[in-house]
Amino acid sequence: MIDLTKLQTFLHVAQRMSFSEAAIQLSLTQPTISHHIKALERGLGVELFDRSGRVLRLTEAGTLLLPRARKLVHDAFEIQQLMESVEDRIGGQLRIACSTTTGKYVLPQFAARFHEQHPGVNISVMRCTSPLVVPQLLKEEADLGVVSYDACGDGMECQEFFNDHIILIVPATHPWASRQSIEPSELLETPLIIREPTSGTHRALLAELGKHSITFDDMDICLEVGNSEAIVKAVEVGFGVSFVSRLAADWAIDKGTVVEVPVAGFNLHRKVFLIRSEVRESHRAVEAFWGFVHDPANADLLRLAER
């Protein structure tokens, strides 16, 4: 009999092609992940991964198992949901793929409050890059997604979650730190740290600069970083200035090592969306969370996200 827990471990390793990343995602140790995979391989009598090279690869057996493992795990969750619905309670697993920095701050609070109401639901918030959220939903590796772009259409249903405010931060020692505001043209005069092109912050900043006839080619881009927390650290030590989510910069602003500086005429924010697959039948935990995020009782969490 195939152990579903070990099959789930196989799916996480196959998705990331990394034992260590699967361990982080599942909150397990790497030796435990290795043990699960070896036990599954022994039970099936085949090797599922080629470990001979520097890069982990699926064997032919692993490639054949992958789609069947997805279906088997999915069917097991569906059975669990069905049985729990007989007793009129919500349970099972809720997997939320999140690609936004702000989602990492806001989602855990929503998840904790949701779990208080529905203790039978096990919630996983999965970190991933923006281009991977929709594929994870379509492959049924996630139940919901949080993205910073409008993903409606092409089989996706979406609703606005909250507005993420993006601000300009500078080191506390920067000449702008004592200013009430700066003009957009002054952004051409100082080194700028930016997010990667696929990020919502990058797209929002590019659009706002365009309203003032400024492009990135006009600016002194000194660094491109794919992580907002790392950008705040870089600004803190004086490498440049940057536009980041206020939620990501709050700790450094409170500490006094970076300063928020308004830019005249800038209204910089991005909408964050909650999305799900239209073609897949949602289980009760998905439906419950879909409505939960805009329950009036959670208005305080949305205000925290949008401050």
Secondary structure, DSSP 8 states (H G I E B T S, - for coil): ---HHHHHHHHHHHHHT-HHHHHHHHT--HHHHHHHHHHHHHHHTS--EE-SSSS-EE-HHHHHHHHHHHHHHHHHHHHHHHHHHHTT---EEEEEEE--HHHHHHHHHHHHHHHHH-TTEEEEEEE--GGGHHHHHHTTS-SEEEESS---BTTEEEEEEEEEEEEEEEETTSGGGG-S-B-GGGGGGS-EEE--TTSHHHHHHHHHHHTTT--GGGS-EEEE-S-HHHHHHHHHTTS-EEEEEHHHHHHHHHHTSEEE--BTT---EEEEEEEEESSS---HHHHHHHHHTT-GGGHHHHHHHH-
